[in-house]
Amino acid sequence: MSWTIERRGRVAVVTMTTNPVNAQNRAFFADLHDAFDRLERDHPHSPAVLTGTGTRFSAGLDLGEHFPLFAGDEAAVASWFQDYRATNMRLFTYPRPTVAAVNGHAFAGGLITAAVCDRRVAVPDGARFGINEVPIGIPMPAVYLRMLAYAWGEPVASRTCLQGEIFTSAEAHTMGIVPELVPAEELLDRAVAIAELTPEDCIENYAYTKRALQAPTLRDIADLSDPLDRKELAAGMTSEPSRRAHRRYWEQLKGRPAEW
């Protein structure tokens, strides 16, 4: 299902609707690109707010699709990762103000999607945040580590990614993962207000300044992270120890043995 885009004044509110928890799979990737194609075509000067539905912002990678993929060959995983990388790179470098209105849980890839927006506001109650790739047998892509270091600083990115802790809204706020907490009924209004902070005739100035701020991170991605990901990431995702961790986590999560 294509994501919805609703205008609130000059701000485009993009609601992710791929599936009930916005698990990230190839359909999600296609929906993201379709939404940003429409933003560029129909709302080229609009700041954007990105949000989910219900009590989920995004549950991260669709493990039912991806664990079987990781049980296959490295070439297929490497090809898939280029598609995945393109989604968050597109969001990270989008030349308009982007605000994540984090309406609920944001795990793993879902939290990365929130983090690569320029600003984040989240609900104060009932939501959990975490990047649990390492403990479930998925090496964190180097490209995403650089993005998270840009968004949160190295110490927070390190703590969040290395051990896969799950944080409450209050803990995530204290750490700077979500700099602002807003009651659910005020969340979108606040996100729109943040998106509107840049005057309409200063949008290109915003785009230039964003490129300049991100230049060191993009240099590190091109020079350091991308070569590392190309050489080692697929092998790490498909190694036998990683596959054992995948099967163990699947059994814990689903209460049944893995079928791959």
N, C-alpha and C positions, 0 to 999 in steps of 0.2 A: 504494500500500500504506500503510495507516495505521501511524503510528509506534507503537512498543511503549512501554509504561509498566510498569516493574518497581519494586515497593517494596523498599527496603533500609532496614529499620527504619521510621522516620517520613519518610524521604526518597523522593521519586518520581524514578526515573531514566528519562528520556525519551530513547529512541534513534531518531535520524532514519533512516528507511529508504525514502524516496521512490524513490530509484534508487541504483545502486552508488556514485556519487560525491556524492550529494545535491546535484546541480545544481538550482538554484532556478528553478522554473517554476510555472505555475499549479497543477499537482498538488502541488508542494512547499508552496505557500501554503495550499492547502486542508488538507493534512496538518498543518501547524503549527496552524492554527485548530482543527482537530478534536482535536489532542492537548491544547491548552490548554482547550478546552471540557471534555474529560474530566478534566483536572486540577482545574478549578474545580468540577465536579460530584462527582467521586469521591474527590478528594484535596484538599479545600479548604484544609486547614491545613498541607500538606506543602511544605517546601522542595523545589526541583526542580534536578536535574542534567541538562544537555543534552549529548548526545554523538553521535558518528557510528559508522560501522562500518569495519573494515579499516584502511587507511592514509589515509582521507579523512575529515575533519570535514565540509567542504562545499566544493565547487569553485566556488561563486558562481553567477551567473546562467547559465542554460542558453542559450548563445549560439545554438544551433540554432533555438531558439524565438524569441529576442529580436532577433537581427539582422534577420530578415525583418520583424518587427514595427516596428523602427526605420526600415525602408525604406518604411513606409506613411505614414499621415497623422498629424498632431499630435494630433488628438482621441483616436484610439485609444491612442496612447502615454500621453497624460494620464490616460485612464481606467485603463489598466493600472497606472500608477504609484501611483494611489490604493490599489489592492489591495496592491501591493508595500509601500508605506509602512505600511499597517495591520499587516503581519506584524511588522516590527521595532518599531513603536510598542507593539504588544501585549506583546512580550517585554521591552522596555525598562521599561515601567511595571508589569509584573506585581508584585503586592503581596506576594510571598513571596521568600525568598532564592533566587537563581538562580545556578548555577555552570556554566560551560562546561568540560567535560572534553574538551579538544581533542586527539583521538586521532591526528591526522595533518594533512595539508595543509588550510589554510584560506585561500582566495583570495577577493578582491573581496567580493561579498555574503556569502560564507561567513564571512569574517573579521569583517564587520559584525555578523553574527548572534552570533558569539562575544563581540564587544566590548560588545554591549548587555546581556549578562548581568552580574550584579553582580560576579562573580569569574571568573577564568580560570586553569586549570592546563593544561599542555600536555606532550606527550612531548618528550624532549630530543634525539632523533635522528631524522633522515630527514624531518622535516616542514618545509614552507616556508610562509611567510606573506607576503601582500601585497595591496594594493588598487590594481589596475592599470587602473582605468576610464579615467583621463585619456589615457594613451598609446594606448588602443585605440579612442578616439573616443566615450567616454561621459562627459558631465559628471557630477561627483559631486553627488548631490542635497544641497541645503543642509540638509535635515532630518538626514541622516546625518552631515554634518560636525559639527553641534552635538552629536550623540550621541557621536561619536568624541572630540571635544574634552573632553566630560565624562568619558569613560572613560580617556583617555590624556594629557590636557593638550593645549593648542594646538600647541606645537612638534612633538610627535610626530605628532599628527593631520595637521599641515601637511606634514611630511616624507613621511609615508606616502602621502598622497593626491595630492600635486601631481605627482610624477614616477613613481609606480608601481613603486618598487623592490621586489624580492623578498628577503625576509630568512630566514636560517636560524633555528632555534629559539633558538640562543645569542644571535644579534643581536636577535631579537624580545624575548628576556628582558631583555637589557641596556637596551633602549629602554622597557621597561615595557608593551609590547603584550601579552605573556603574563608576568605577574609571577612565576609559579612553574613550574618544570620538574620533572616526576615521571616515573620509569621507567614504561614502558607497562603493566607488570604491576601497578603500584600506582596507576595514574591514577584509576580509578573510586573506589577506597577513599579516596584523598585528597580527591577532589571531594565525596564523601558526607560525610567528616569536616568539611570546610569548611561544607557546607550545614547540618550539625547544630549549628554553633556557637551559633546563636540558640536559647535554650530555647523549648520548645513554648508556654509561657504568656506569652512575650514576642514572639510573631509579629506581633501587631497593633502593638506598639511599633516593630518593624522596619519595618512597612508605612508608618507615619506618618513615621518618620525618613527613609525612602527618598523619599517624596513631597516632604518638605521639602528634601532635598538636590537633588532633580531640578527643583525649582520654577523656578530661573532658566533652566535649559536648556529646560524646557517653555514658559516665557514667550517665550524667544527663538525657539523653533520656531514658536509660534503667531503672533508679531508680526513676525518677520523672515524666517525660513526658508520657511514655507509660502507667503507671498505671492511670494517669489522663485521657488520651485519652480513655482507655478501660472503665473507669467508667462513664464518663460524655459526651464524644463527640457525640455519636450517639443520646443520648437524647436531646442534644442541637440542633442538626441538624434537628430533627423531632418534636420539640416542636411546639405548636400551634402559639406562637408569631413568631417563625422563619418561619413557613409556611406562615403566613400573609405577612411577609417581602419578602419571595420568590415570592408570587403572585403579590405583589405590584411592585417589580422590573421587573418581567416578563412583566407586562402590560406597564411599562415605556419603556422597551427595545424594545418590539415587537409591541406595539400599539394595543394589543388585550388581552382579559381576559385569564388567565391561564385555562387550561383544566383539571387540576388535583385537 
